[in-house]
Amino acid sequence: MGRTPHGTGIKARWMRWLLIALAGFLPLLLLAQESIPVPRITVGVDTARNPQEVSTSLQILAMLTLLSVAPSILLMMTAFTRIVIVLSFLKSALGTPNIPPTPVVVGLSLFLTFYVMAPTLEQMNRDALQPYMKKQITFEQALHRAQKPIRHFMLRQTYTEELNLFLRLRKQPAPRTPDEVPLTVLIPAFILSELKTAFLIGFYIYIPFLVIDLVVASILLSMGMMMLPPVVVSLPAKLLVFTLANGWSVLTQALIQGFR
């Protein structure tokens, strides 16, 4: 029998791969020859043709601005500040700065904030958002209506001392009604009040755990075990006491009921 030369076999193999490659690229070449519409995205600024387009553009710009500052509004004008600070104090008092993890603490604070703010948000949705979506009121009227529930919430949590402080700093007379308190005065007074309340709650949280630390340190000192760090013994004791006392439920209930 005759044997196929080595060069002939290599040429046949290359021809086979070339045919396979052409078969794969053939559909792409055919598609390239046809006119296939390709979507085009453009961003530009055009001249408004009527005042209604100007008003709509300004409303969209205001909504985008509101969305950009929404995290600050959530932090500064709701119950989030007090809740997250108290939970952070709890981690420090337990002696576990990394447990629960920070994302868990922030997530729990957010959900508790939504729970506390639910009546206020429902009133804002009922009085401002829904009428505006149904085109029953203007954007300015919706904004004015939306301020009332959140203003009343902040006024209930704000101490009179902090409110008078910022009124004195602005050298303004005391408002006759709560609705006359400007937001530029109410918001910083509310933030300081929340910080003050959160630190007071943190002080009460620290007391029982501080007592446990002192008891454990005294016992170890009396036993002559000075080389053993007290935190090794006090940490399991604090965790056990906190768990048996149903501490998470008690603290959550106290936080929620603390908002007047």
PyMOL commands that set and color helices and strands:
alter all, ss='L'
color gray80, all
select helices_A, chain A and resi 6-33+51-68+70-76+80-94+102-133+139-157+160-169+178-180+183-222+230-244+247-257
alter helices_A, ss='H'
color red, helices_A
deselect
rebuild
show_as cartoon
